[in-house]
Amino acid sequence: MTVEVVCATADRQRLHRLTLPTGSTVIQAVEQSGILQEMPEAEFDPSHLGIFSRRVAPDDALHDGDRVEIYRPLTLDPKDARRRRAG
């Protein structure tokens, strides 16, 4: 099966397309993509992963065509941002 792994920082973004055996997990895709070694500045937390904007666990199984997304921490709390704009 073919999947994509994506990661973005404030300065750059990377997308890797890989072919994995059926039954592979989200964390296996991240590890095999090599994206974390390519982007050491990206803060990686295995609990902040998703597939097409839906949060998933690292051990969830992948399906052909999935797009694994590595989420980064928020730089500003959305509630604080709204308060600043309103004030």
PyMOL Python script that loads the backbone (N, CA, C, O; Angstrom):
from pymol import cmd

cmd.read_pdbstr("""\
ATOM      1  N   MET A   1       0.838  -1.177   0.000  1.00  0.00           N
ATOM      2  CA  MET A   1       0.000   0.000   0.000  1.00  0.00           C
ATOM      3  C   MET A   1       0.880   1.237   0.000  1.00  0.00           C
ATOM      4  O   MET A   1       2.007   1.210   0.494  1.00  0.00           O
ATOM      5  N   THR A   2       0.368   2.294  -0.545  1.00  0.00           N
ATOM      6  CA  THR A   2       1.098   3.554  -0.627  1.00  0.00           C
ATOM      7  C   THR A   2       0.469   4.559   0.329  1.00  0.00           C
ATOM      8  O   THR A   2      -0.748   4.746   0.335  1.00  0.00           O
ATOM      9  N   VAL A   3       1.313   5.208   1.142  1.00  0.00           N
ATOM     10  CA  VAL A   3       0.855   6.235   2.070  1.00  0.00           C
ATOM     11  C   VAL A   3       1.790   7.435   1.970  1.00  0.00           C
ATOM     12  O   VAL A   3       2.887   7.341   1.419  1.00  0.00           O
ATOM     13  N   GLU A   4       1.341   8.554   2.507  1.00  0.00           N
ATOM     14  CA  GLU A   4       2.165   9.759   2.584  1.00  0.00           C
ATOM     15  C   GLU A   4       2.366  10.113   4.049  1.00  0.00           C
ATOM     16  O   GLU A   4       1.482   9.899   4.878  1.00  0.00           O
ATOM     17  N   VAL A   5       3.534  10.657   4.358  1.00  0.00           N
ATOM     18  CA  VAL A   5       3.827  11.177   5.695  1.00  0.00           C
ATOM     19  C   VAL A   5       4.223  12.634   5.503  1.00  0.00           C
ATOM     20  O   VAL A   5       5.100  12.942   4.695  1.00  0.00           O
ATOM     21  N   VAL A   6       3.576  13.535   6.249  1.00  0.00           N
ATOM     22  CA  VAL A   6       3.860  14.960   6.123  1.00  0.00           C
ATOM     23  C   VAL A   6       4.210  15.555   7.480  1.00  0.00           C
ATOM     24  O   VAL A   6       3.707  15.130   8.520  1.00  0.00           O
ATOM     25  N   CYS A   7       5.086  16.549   7.434  1.00  0.00           N
ATOM     26  CA  CYS A   7       5.499  17.275   8.631  1.00  0.00           C
ATOM     27  C   CYS A   7       5.803  18.705   8.199  1.00  0.00           C
ATOM     28  O   CYS A   7       6.361  18.938   7.127  1.00  0.00           O
ATOM     29  N   ALA A   8       5.426  19.663   9.052  1.00  0.00           N
ATOM     30  CA  ALA A   8       5.691  21.067   8.732  1.00  0.00           C
ATOM     31  C   ALA A   8       6.127  21.808   9.984  1.00  0.00           C
ATOM     32  O   ALA A   8       5.612  21.576  11.078  1.00  0.00           O
ATOM     33  N   THR A   9       7.078  22.696   9.801  1.00  0.00           N
ATOM     34  CA  THR A   9       7.464  23.639  10.849  1.00  0.00           C
ATOM     35  C   THR A   9       7.070  25.016  10.334  1.00  0.00           C
ATOM     36  O   THR A   9       6.486  25.137   9.257  1.00  0.00           O
ATOM     37  N   ALA A  10       7.383  26.032  11.088  1.00  0.00           N
ATOM     38  CA  ALA A  10       7.062  27.386  10.642  1.00  0.00           C
ATOM     39  C   ALA A  10       7.843  27.760   9.385  1.00  0.00           C
ATOM     40  O   ALA A  10       7.400  28.607   8.610  1.00  0.00           O
ATOM     41  N   ASP A  11       9.016  27.124   9.178  1.00  0.00           N
ATOM     42  CA  ASP A  11       9.890  27.499   8.077  1.00  0.00           C
ATOM     43  C   ASP A  11       9.821  26.595   6.850  1.00  0.00           C
ATOM     44  O   ASP A  11      10.067  27.045   5.730  1.00  0.00           O
ATOM     45  N   ARG A  12       9.487  25.327   7.057  1.00  0.00           N
ATOM     46  CA  ARG A  12       9.490  24.413   5.913  1.00  0.00           C
ATOM     47  C   ARG A  12       8.554  23.244   6.138  1.00  0.00           C
ATOM     48  O   ARG A  12       8.098  22.988   7.253  1.00  0.00           O
ATOM     49  N   GLN A  13       8.284  22.550   5.066  1.00  0.00           N
ATOM     50  CA  GLN A  13       7.421  21.376   5.127  1.00  0.00           C
ATOM     51  C   GLN A  13       7.997  20.269   4.251  1.00  0.00           C
ATOM     52  O   GLN A  13       8.697  20.525   3.271  1.00  0.00           O
ATOM     53  N   ARG A  14       7.684  19.033   4.631  1.00  0.00           N
ATOM     54  CA  ARG A  14       8.157  17.872   3.880  1.00  0.00           C
ATOM     55  C   ARG A  14       7.024  16.879   3.706  1.00  0.00           C
ATOM     56  O   ARG A  14       6.173  16.717   4.581  1.00  0.00           O
ATOM     57  N   LEU A  15       7.031  16.228   2.572  1.00  0.00           N
ATOM     58  CA  LEU A  15       6.082  15.163   2.271  1.00  0.00           C
ATOM     59  C   LEU A  15       6.880  13.994   1.709  1.00  0.00           C
ATOM     60  O   LEU A  15       7.675  14.153   0.783  1.00  0.00           O
ATOM     61  N   HIS A  16       6.655  12.823   2.283  1.00  0.00           N
ATOM     62  CA  HIS A  16       7.312  11.608   1.797  1.00  0.00           C
ATOM     63  C   HIS A  16       6.239  10.592   1.431  1.00  0.00           C
ATOM     64  O   HIS A  16       5.329  10.331   2.219  1.00  0.00           O
ATOM     65  N   ARG A  17       6.343  10.032   0.264  1.00  0.00           N
ATOM     66  CA  ARG A  17       5.429   8.976  -0.172  1.00  0.00           C
ATOM     67  C   ARG A  17       6.180   7.655  -0.053  1.00  0.00           C
ATOM     68  O   ARG A  17       7.307   7.538  -0.535  1.00  0.00           O
ATOM     69  N   LEU A  18       5.566   6.658   0.584  1.00  0.00           N
ATOM     70  CA  LEU A  18       6.217   5.363   0.742  1.00  0.00           C
ATOM     71  C   LEU A  18       5.265   4.218   0.469  1.00  0.00           C
ATOM     72  O   LEU A  18       4.043   4.353   0.531  1.00  0.00           O
ATOM     73  N   THR A  19       5.866   3.108   0.170  1.00  0.00           N
ATOM     74  CA  THR A  19       5.124   1.871  -0.011  1.00  0.00           C
ATOM     75  C   THR A  19       5.430   0.977   1.181  1.00  0.00           C
ATOM     76  O   THR A  19       6.588   0.683   1.478  1.00  0.00           O
ATOM     77  N   LEU A  20       4.368   0.552   1.857  1.00  0.00           N
ATOM     78  CA  LEU A  20       4.500  -0.267   3.063  1.00  0.00           C
ATOM     79  C   LEU A  20       3.680  -1.545   2.903  1.00  0.00           C
ATOM     80  O   LEU A  20       2.747  -1.591   2.100  1.00  0.00           O
ATOM     81  N   PRO A  21       4.025  -2.572   3.660  1.00  0.00           N
ATOM     82  CA  PRO A  21       3.211  -3.792   3.618  1.00  0.00           C
ATOM     83  C   PRO A  21       1.841  -3.559   4.261  1.00  0.00           C
ATOM     84  O   PRO A  21       1.712  -2.733   5.164  1.00  0.00           O
ATOM     85  N   THR A  22       0.843  -4.270   3.808  1.00  0.00           N
ATOM     86  CA  THR A  22      -0.492  -4.186   4.390  1.00  0.00           C
ATOM     87  C   THR A  22      -0.406  -4.517   5.868  1.00  0.00           C
ATOM     88  O   THR A  22       0.316  -5.432   6.265  1.00  0.00           O
ATOM     89  N   GLY A  23      -1.144  -3.773   6.685  1.00  0.00           N
ATOM     90  CA  GLY A  23      -1.130  -3.988   8.129  1.00  0.00           C
ATOM     91  C   GLY A  23      -0.141  -3.113   8.869  1.00  0.00           C
ATOM     92  O   GLY A  23      -0.033  -3.211  10.091  1.00  0.00           O
ATOM     93  N   SER A  24       0.590  -2.251   8.157  1.00  0.00           N
ATOM     94  CA  SER A  24       1.547  -1.349   8.806  1.00  0.00           C
ATOM     95  C   SER A  24       0.804  -0.325   9.658  1.00  0.00           C
ATOM     96  O   SER A  24      -0.361  -0.011   9.412  1.00  0.00           O
ATOM     97  N   THR A  25       1.506   0.186  10.664  1.00  0.00           N
ATOM     98  CA  THR A  25       0.900   1.147  11.578  1.00  0.00           C
ATOM     99  C   THR A  25       1.380   2.572  11.287  1.00  0.00           C
ATOM    100  O   THR A  25       2.309   2.795  10.511  1.00  0.00           O
ATOM    101  N   VAL A  26       0.721   3.507  11.930  1.00  0.00           N
ATOM    102  CA  VAL A  26       1.055   4.926  11.760  1.00  0.00           C
ATOM    103  C   VAL A  26       2.505   5.185  12.171  1.00  0.00           C
ATOM    104  O   VAL A  26       3.244   5.847  11.443  1.00  0.00           O
ATOM    105  N   ILE A  27       2.916   4.672  13.325  1.00  0.00           N
ATOM    106  CA  ILE A  27       4.278   4.933  13.801  1.00  0.00           C
ATOM    107  C   ILE A  27       5.314   4.271  12.899  1.00  0.00           C
ATOM    108  O   ILE A  27       6.407   4.810  12.725  1.00  0.00           O
ATOM    109  N   GLN A  28       4.998   3.127  12.330  1.00  0.00           N
ATOM    110  CA  GLN A  28       5.925   2.487  11.398  1.00  0.00           C
ATOM    111  C   GLN A  28       6.126   3.359  10.157  1.00  0.00           C
ATOM    112  O   GLN A  28       7.239   3.457   9.641  1.00  0.00           O
ATOM    113  N   ALA A  29       5.061   3.986   9.683  1.00  0.00           N
ATOM    114  CA  ALA A  29       5.169   4.871   8.523  1.00  0.00           C
ATOM    115  C   ALA A  29       6.049   6.069   8.848  1.00  0.00           C
ATOM    116  O   ALA A  29       6.885   6.462   8.035  1.00  0.00           O
ATOM    117  N   VAL A  30       5.867   6.654  10.032  1.00  0.00           N
ATOM    118  CA  VAL A  30       6.675   7.808  10.436  1.00  0.00           C
ATOM    119  C   VAL A  30       8.147   7.405  10.507  1.00  0.00           C
ATOM    120  O   VAL A  30       9.016   8.108   9.992  1.00  0.00           O
ATOM    121  N   GLU A  31       8.416   6.272  11.147  1.00  0.00           N
ATOM    122  CA  GLU A  31       9.802   5.821  11.298  1.00  0.00           C
ATOM    123  C   GLU A  31      10.444   5.499   9.952  1.00  0.00           C
ATOM    124  O   GLU A  31      11.593   5.870   9.712  1.00  0.00           O
ATOM    125  N   GLN A  32       9.724   4.821   9.083  1.00  0.00           N
ATOM    126  CA  GLN A  32      10.298   4.420   7.801  1.00  0.00           C
ATOM    127  C   GLN A  32      10.423   5.580   6.816  1.00  0.00           C
ATOM    128  O   GLN A  32      11.199   5.501   5.864  1.00  0.00           O
ATOM    129  N   SER A  33       9.676   6.644   7.034  1.00  0.00           N
ATOM    130  CA  SER A  33       9.762   7.789   6.127  1.00  0.00           C
ATOM    131  C   SER A  33      11.088   8.532   6.272  1.00  0.00           C
ATOM    132  O   SER A  33      11.568   9.138   5.314  1.00  0.00           O
ATOM    133  N   GLY A  34      11.685   8.487   7.471  1.00  0.00           N
ATOM    134  CA  GLY A  34      12.918   9.233   7.717  1.00  0.00           C
ATOM    135  C   GLY A  34      12.701  10.724   7.875  1.00  0.00           C
ATOM    136  O   GLY A  34      13.665  11.487   7.939  1.00  0.00           O
ATOM    137  N   ILE A  35      11.464  11.143   7.937  1.00  0.00           N
ATOM    138  CA  ILE A  35      11.145  12.571   7.977  1.00  0.00           C
ATOM    139  C   ILE A  35      11.644  13.233   9.262  1.00  0.00           C
ATOM    140  O   ILE A  35      12.012  14.407   9.243  1.00  0.00           O
ATOM    141  N   LEU A  36      11.663  12.506  10.368  1.00  0.00           N
ATOM    142  CA  LEU A  36      12.123  13.093  11.634  1.00  0.00           C
ATOM    143  C   LEU A  36      13.629  13.320  11.647  1.00  0.00           C
ATOM    144  O   LEU A  36      14.107  14.263  12.276  1.00  0.00           O
ATOM    145  N   GLN A  37      14.375  12.469  10.961  1.00  0.00           N
ATOM    146  CA  GLN A  37      15.821  12.674  10.849  1.00  0.00           C
ATOM    147  C   GLN A  37      16.116  13.843   9.910  1.00  0.00           C
ATOM    148  O   GLN A  37      17.094  14.567  10.095  1.00  0.00           O
ATOM    149  N   GLU A  38      15.273  14.016   8.915  1.00  0.00           N
ATOM    150  CA  GLU A  38      15.445  15.108   7.953  1.00  0.00           C
ATOM    151  C   GLU A  38      15.071  16.459   8.565  1.00  0.00           C
ATOM    152  O   GLU A  38      15.591  17.499   8.158  1.00  0.00           O
ATOM    153  N   MET A  39      14.165  16.433   9.545  1.00  0.00           N
ATOM    154  CA  MET A  39      13.696  17.664  10.179  1.00  0.00           C
ATOM    155  C   MET A  39      13.887  17.564  11.693  1.00  0.00           C
ATOM    156  O   MET A  39      12.904  17.457  12.427  1.00  0.00           O
ATOM    157  N   PRO A  40      15.128  17.598  12.172  1.00  0.00           N
ATOM    158  CA  PRO A  40      15.358  17.440  13.612  1.00  0.00           C
ATOM    159  C   PRO A  40      14.751  18.573  14.451  1.00  0.00           C
ATOM    160  O   PRO A  40      14.546  18.408  15.653  1.00  0.00           O
ATOM    161  N   GLU A  41      14.468  19.702  13.834  1.00  0.00           N
ATOM    162  CA  GLU A  41      13.875  20.820  14.574  1.00  0.00           C
ATOM    163  C   GLU A  41      12.395  20.590  14.893  1.00  0.00           C
ATOM    164  O   GLU A  41      11.836  21.287  15.740  1.00  0.00           O
ATOM    165  N   ALA A  42      11.764  19.641  14.242  1.00  0.00           N
ATOM    166  CA  ALA A  42      10.347  19.344  14.492  1.00  0.00           C
ATOM    167  C   ALA A  42      10.207  18.625  15.823  1.00  0.00           C
ATOM    168  O   ALA A  42      10.867  17.614  16.069  1.00  0.00           O
ATOM    169  N   GLU A  43       9.346  19.152  16.676  1.00  0.00           N
ATOM    170  CA  GLU A  43       9.090  18.509  17.966  1.00  0.00           C
ATOM    171  C   GLU A  43       8.142  17.345  17.726  1.00  0.00           C
ATOM    172  O   GLU A  43       7.010  17.547  17.286  1.00  0.00           O
ATOM    173  N   PHE A  44       8.594  16.130  18.011  1.00  0.00           N
ATOM    174  CA  PHE A  44       7.770  14.954  17.749  1.00  0.00           C
ATOM    175  C   PHE A  44       7.199  14.397  19.040  1.00  0.00           C
ATOM    176  O   PHE A  44       7.927  14.102  19.988  1.00  0.00           O
ATOM    177  N   ASP A  45       5.882  14.260  19.055  1.00  0.00           N
ATOM    178  CA  ASP A  45       5.168  13.621  20.158  1.00  0.00           C
ATOM    179  C   ASP A  45       4.262  12.572  19.519  1.00  0.00           C
ATOM    180  O   ASP A  45       3.362  12.921  18.755  1.00  0.00           O
ATOM    181  N   PRO A  46       4.486  11.288  19.818  1.00  0.00           N
ATOM    182  CA  PRO A  46       3.687  10.233  19.179  1.00  0.00           C
ATOM    183  C   PRO A  46       2.179  10.360  19.415  1.00  0.00           C
ATOM    184  O   PRO A  46       1.385   9.756  18.694  1.00  0.00           O
ATOM    185  N   SER A  47       1.785  11.141  20.420  1.00  0.00           N
ATOM    186  CA  SER A  47       0.350  11.320  20.651  1.00  0.00           C
ATOM    187  C   SER A  47      -0.238  12.427  19.779  1.00  0.00           C
ATOM    188  O   SER A  47      -1.443  12.673  19.829  1.00  0.00           O
ATOM    189  N   HIS A  48       0.592  13.096  18.982  1.00  0.00           N
ATOM    190  CA  HIS A  48       0.121  14.166  18.094  1.00  0.00           C
ATOM    191  C   HIS A  48       0.256  13.764  16.633  1.00  0.00           C
ATOM    192  O   HIS A  48       0.990  14.385  15.863  1.00  0.00           O
ATOM    193  N   LEU A  49      -0.466  12.714  16.271  1.00  0.00           N
ATOM    194  CA  LEU A  49      -0.465  12.216  14.899  1.00  0.00           C
ATOM    195  C   LEU A  49      -1.898  12.168  14.387  1.00  0.00           C
ATOM    196  O   LEU A  49      -2.843  12.028  15.163  1.00  0.00           O
ATOM    197  N   GLY A  50      -2.045  12.286  13.082  1.00  0.00           N
ATOM    198  CA  GLY A  50      -3.376  12.211  12.504  1.00  0.00           C
ATOM    199  C   GLY A  50      -3.339  11.657  11.096  1.00  0.00           C
ATOM    200  O   GLY A  50      -2.284  11.548  10.471  1.00  0.00           O
ATOM    201  N   ILE A  51      -4.507  11.314  10.620  1.00  0.00           N
ATOM    202  CA  ILE A  51      -4.693  10.909   9.227  1.00  0.00           C
ATOM    203  C   ILE A  51      -5.814  11.776   8.680  1.00  0.00           C
ATOM    204  O   ILE A  51      -6.950  11.708   9.150  1.00  0.00           O
ATOM    205  N   PHE A  52      -5.491  12.590   7.687  1.00  0.00           N
ATOM    206  CA  PHE A  52      -6.453  13.513   7.087  1.00  0.00           C
ATOM    207  C   PHE A  52      -7.193  14.326   8.155  1.00  0.00           C
ATOM    208  O   PHE A  52      -8.424  14.362   8.170  1.00  0.00           O
ATOM    209  N   SER A  53      -6.434  14.982   9.051  1.00  0.00           N
ATOM    210  CA  SER A  53      -6.955  15.887  10.085  1.00  0.00           C
ATOM    211  C   SER A  53      -7.750  15.194  11.182  1.00  0.00           C
ATOM    212  O   SER A  53      -8.439  15.865  11.952  1.00  0.00           O
ATOM    213  N   ARG A  54      -7.674  13.884  11.273  1.00  0.00           N
ATOM    214  CA  ARG A  54      -8.352  13.136  12.336  1.00  0.00           C
ATOM    215  C   ARG A  54      -7.279  12.491  13.201  1.00  0.00           C
ATOM    216  O   ARG A  54      -6.450  11.728  12.705  1.00  0.00           O
ATOM    217  N   ARG A  55      -7.292  12.797  14.487  1.00  0.00           N
ATOM    218  CA  ARG A  55      -6.266  12.251  15.385  1.00  0.00           C
ATOM    219  C   ARG A  55      -6.346  10.738  15.446  1.00  0.00           C
ATOM    220  O   ARG A  55      -7.432  10.158  15.462  1.00  0.00           O
ATOM    221  N   VAL A  56      -5.184  10.112  15.479  1.00  0.00           N
ATOM    222  CA  VAL A  56      -5.093   8.660  15.557  1.00  0.00           C
ATOM    223  C   VAL A  56      -4.007   8.273  16.551  1.00  0.00           C
ATOM    224  O   VAL A  56      -3.159   9.088  16.916  1.00  0.00           O
ATOM    225  N   ALA A  57      -4.047   7.018  16.982  1.00  0.00           N
ATOM    226  CA  ALA A  57      -3.013   6.483  17.872  1.00  0.00           C
ATOM    227  C   ALA A  57      -1.845   5.980  17.030  1.00  0.00           C
ATOM    228  O   ALA A  57      -2.037   5.601  15.875  1.00  0.00           O
ATOM    229  N   PRO A  58      -0.642   5.970  17.590  1.00  0.00           N
ATOM    230  CA  PRO A  58       0.523   5.511  16.828  1.00  0.00           C
ATOM    231  C   PRO A  58       0.405   4.074  16.324  1.00  0.00           C
ATOM    232  O   PRO A  58       0.990   3.726  15.299  1.00  0.00           O
ATOM    233  N   ASP A  59      -0.348   3.240  17.040  1.00  0.00           N
ATOM    234  CA  ASP A  59      -0.450   1.841  16.634  1.00  0.00           C
ATOM    235  C   ASP A  59      -1.679   1.540  15.780  1.00  0.00           C
ATOM    236  O   ASP A  59      -1.992   0.373  15.545  1.00  0.00           O
ATOM    237  N   ASP A  60      -2.384   2.578  15.312  1.00  0.00           N
ATOM    238  CA  ASP A  60      -3.519   2.373  14.402  1.00  0.00           C
ATOM    239  C   ASP A  60      -3.024   1.872  13.048  1.00  0.00           C
ATOM    240  O   ASP A  60      -1.964   2.282  12.574  1.00  0.00           O
ATOM    241  N   ALA A  61      -3.791   0.995  12.440  1.00  0.00           N
ATOM    242  CA  ALA A  61      -3.433   0.440  11.130  1.00  0.00           C
ATOM    243  C   ALA A  61      -3.700   1.456  10.032  1.00  0.00           C
ATOM    244  O   ALA A  61      -4.639   2.249  10.111  1.00  0.00           O
ATOM    245  N   LEU A  62      -2.868   1.418   9.021  1.00  0.00           N
ATOM    246  CA  LEU A  62      -3.015   2.297   7.858  1.00  0.00           C
ATOM    247  C   LEU A  62      -3.780   1.605   6.744  1.00  0.00           C
ATOM    248  O   LEU A  62      -3.857   0.378   6.678  1.00  0.00           O
ATOM    249  N   HIS A  63      -4.341   2.427   5.871  1.00  0.00           N
ATOM    250  CA  HIS A  63      -5.012   1.940   4.669  1.00  0.00           C
ATOM    251  C   HIS A  63      -4.354   2.588   3.456  1.00  0.00           C
ATOM    252  O   HIS A  63      -3.746   3.653   3.564  1.00  0.00           O
ATOM    253  N   ASP A  64      -4.476   1.952   2.331  1.00  0.00           N
ATOM    254  CA  ASP A  64      -3.889   2.484   1.106  1.00  0.00           C
ATOM    255  C   ASP A  64      -4.391   3.904   0.860  1.00  0.00           C
ATOM    256  O   ASP A  64      -5.592   4.167   0.923  1.00  0.00           O
ATOM    257  N   GLY A  65      -3.464   4.813   0.580  1.00  0.00           N
ATOM    258  CA  GLY A  65      -3.812   6.200   0.271  1.00  0.00           C
ATOM    259  C   GLY A  65      -3.872   7.124   1.473  1.00  0.00           C
ATOM    260  O   GLY A  65      -4.114   8.320   1.306  1.00  0.00           O
ATOM    261  N   ASP A  66      -3.658   6.611   2.688  1.00  0.00           N
ATOM    262  CA  ASP A  66      -3.710   7.461   3.885  1.00  0.00           C
ATOM    263  C   ASP A  66      -2.595   8.510   3.852  1.00  0.00           C
ATOM    264  O   ASP A  66      -1.535   8.301   3.262  1.00  0.00           O
ATOM    265  N   ARG A  67      -2.867   9.630   4.497  1.00  0.00           N
ATOM    266  CA  ARG A  67      -1.895  10.713   4.641  1.00  0.00           C
ATOM    267  C   ARG A  67      -1.653  10.907   6.133  1.00  0.00           C
ATOM    268  O   ARG A  67      -2.507  11.445   6.837  1.00  0.00           O
ATOM    269  N   VAL A  68      -0.505  10.475   6.609  1.00  0.00           N
ATOM    270  CA  VAL A  68      -0.143  10.590   8.028  1.00  0.00           C
ATOM    271  C   VAL A  68       0.401  11.992   8.256  1.00  0.00           C
ATOM    272  O   VAL A  68       1.315  12.436   7.561  1.00  0.00           O
ATOM    273  N   GLU A  69      -0.167  12.682   9.235  1.00  0.00           N
ATOM    274  CA  GLU A  69       0.245  14.051   9.539  1.00  0.00           C
ATOM    275  C   GLU A  69       0.872  14.108  10.925  1.00  0.00           C
ATOM    276  O   GLU A  69       0.306  13.604  11.895  1.00  0.00           O
ATOM    277  N   ILE A  70       2.034  14.719  11.008  1.00  0.00           N
ATOM    278  CA  ILE A  70       2.716  14.920  12.286  1.00  0.00           C
ATOM    279  C   ILE A  70       2.394  16.347  12.722  1.00  0.00           C
ATOM    280  O   ILE A  70       2.812  17.311  12.081  1.00  0.00           O
ATOM    281  N   TYR A  71       1.648  16.470  13.815  1.00  0.00           N
ATOM    282  CA  TYR A  71       1.217  17.787  14.280  1.00  0.00           C
ATOM    283  C   TYR A  71       2.256  18.428  15.176  1.00  0.00           C
ATOM    284  O   TYR A  71       2.909  17.749  15.969  1.00  0.00           O
ATOM    285  N   ARG A  72       2.408  19.737  15.048  1.00  0.00           N
ATOM    286  CA  ARG A  72       3.337  20.476  15.901  1.00  0.00           C
ATOM    287  C   ARG A  72       2.533  21.195  16.989  1.00  0.00           C
ATOM    288  O   ARG A  72       1.329  21.405  16.842  1.00  0.00           O
ATOM    289  N   PRO A  73       3.206  21.571  18.082  1.00  0.00           N
ATOM    290  CA  PRO A  73       2.497  22.283  19.156  1.00  0.00           C
ATOM    291  C   PRO A  73       2.027  23.655  18.681  1.00  0.00           C
ATOM    292  O   PRO A  73       2.645  24.272  17.813  1.00  0.00           O
ATOM    293  N   LEU A  74       0.939  24.113  19.259  1.00  0.00           N
ATOM    294  CA  LEU A  74       0.448  25.450  18.933  1.00  0.00           C
ATOM    295  C   LEU A  74       1.406  26.495  19.476  1.00  0.00           C
ATOM    296  O   LEU A  74       1.953  26.333  20.567  1.00  0.00           O
ATOM    297  N   THR A  75       1.613  27.567  18.719  1.00  0.00           N
ATOM    298  CA  THR A  75       2.477  28.645  19.192  1.00  0.00           C
ATOM    299  C   THR A  75       1.687  29.670  20.000  1.00  0.00           C
ATOM    300  O   THR A  75       2.264  30.434  20.774  1.00  0.00           O
ATOM    301  N   LEU A  76       0.367  29.684  19.820  1.00  0.00           N
ATOM    302  CA  LEU A  76      -0.486  30.626  20.530  1.00  0.00           C
ATOM    303  C   LEU A  76      -1.820  29.952  20.797  1.00  0.00           C
ATOM    304  O   LEU A  76      -2.399  29.334  19.902  1.00  0.00           O
ATOM    305  N   ASP A  77      -2.301  30.067  22.002  1.00  0.00           N
ATOM    306  CA  ASP A  77      -3.591  29.498  22.362  1.00  0.00           C
ATOM    307  C   ASP A  77      -4.686  30.227  21.571  1.00  0.00           C
ATOM    308  O   ASP A  77      -4.721  31.458  21.582  1.00  0.00           O
ATOM    309  N   PRO A  78      -5.576  29.504  20.889  1.00  0.00           N
ATOM    310  CA  PRO A  78      -6.622  30.150  20.094  1.00  0.00           C
ATOM    311  C   PRO A  78      -7.498  31.117  20.899  1.00  0.00           C
ATOM    312  O   PRO A  78      -7.938  32.136  20.366  1.00  0.00           O
ATOM    313  N   LYS A  79      -7.754  30.809  22.171  1.00  0.00           N
ATOM    314  CA  LYS A  79      -8.549  31.715  23.004  1.00  0.00           C
ATOM    315  C   LYS A  79      -7.813  33.032  23.236  1.00  0.00           C
ATOM    316  O   LYS A  79      -8.427  34.098  23.199  1.00  0.00           O
ATOM    317  N   ASP A  80      -6.520  32.967  23.471  1.00  0.00           N
ATOM    318  CA  ASP A  80      -5.730  34.190  23.652  1.00  0.00           C
ATOM    319  C   ASP A  80      -5.706  35.007  22.373  1.00  0.00           C
ATOM    320  O   ASP A  80      -5.795  36.234  22.420  1.00  0.00           O
ATOM    321  N   ALA A  81      -5.588  34.352  21.246  1.00  0.00           N
ATOM    322  CA  ALA A  81      -5.573  35.055  19.952  1.00  0.00           C
ATOM    323  C   ALA A  81      -6.887  35.809  19.747  1.00  0.00           C
ATOM    324  O   ALA A  81      -6.876  36.959  19.306  1.00  0.00           O
ATOM    325  N   ARG A  82      -8.012  35.175  20.061  1.00  0.00           N
ATOM    326  CA  ARG A  82      -9.317  35.854  19.913  1.00  0.00           C
ATOM    327  C   ARG A  82      -9.419  37.051  20.861  1.00  0.00           C
ATOM    328  O   ARG A  82      -9.924  38.106  20.477  1.00  0.00           O
ATOM    329  N   ARG A  83      -8.945  36.890  22.090  1.00  0.00           N
ATOM    330  CA  ARG A  83      -8.986  38.007  23.050  1.00  0.00           C
ATOM    331  C   ARG A  83      -8.159  39.190  22.563  1.00  0.00           C
ATOM    332  O   ARG A  83      -8.571  40.340  22.713  1.00  0.00           O
ATOM    333  N   ARG A  84      -7.002  38.916  21.983  1.00  0.00           N
ATOM    334  CA  ARG A  84      -6.138  39.984  21.463  1.00  0.00           C
ATOM    335  C   ARG A  84      -6.804  40.723  20.310  1.00  0.00           C
ATOM    336  O   ARG A  84      -6.737  41.950  20.228  1.00  0.00           O
ATOM    337  N   ARG A  85      -7.446  39.970  19.422  1.00  0.00           N
ATOM    338  CA  ARG A  85      -8.123  40.608  18.290  1.00  0.00           C
ATOM    339  C   ARG A  85      -9.318  41.438  18.750  1.00  0.00           C
ATOM    340  O   ARG A  85      -9.589  42.501  18.190  1.00  0.00           O
ATOM    341  N   ALA A  86     -10.028  40.963  19.758  1.00  0.00           N
ATOM    342  CA  ALA A  86     -11.218  41.668  20.257  1.00  0.00           C
ATOM    343  C   ALA A  86     -10.838  42.910  21.059  1.00  0.00           C
ATOM    344  O   ALA A  86     -11.601  43.875  21.110  1.00  0.00           O
ATOM    345  N   GLY A  87      -9.672  42.890  21.678  1.00  0.00           N
ATOM    346  CA  GLY A  87      -9.257  43.994  22.564  1.00  0.00           C
ATOM    347  C   GLY A  87      -8.605  45.071  21.851  1.00  0.00           C
ATOM    348  O   GLY A  87      -8.203  46.061  22.463  1.00  0.00           O
TER     349      GLY A  87
END
""", "prot")
cmd.dss("prot")
cmd.show_as("cartoon", "prot")
cmd.util.cbc("prot")
cmd.orient("prot")
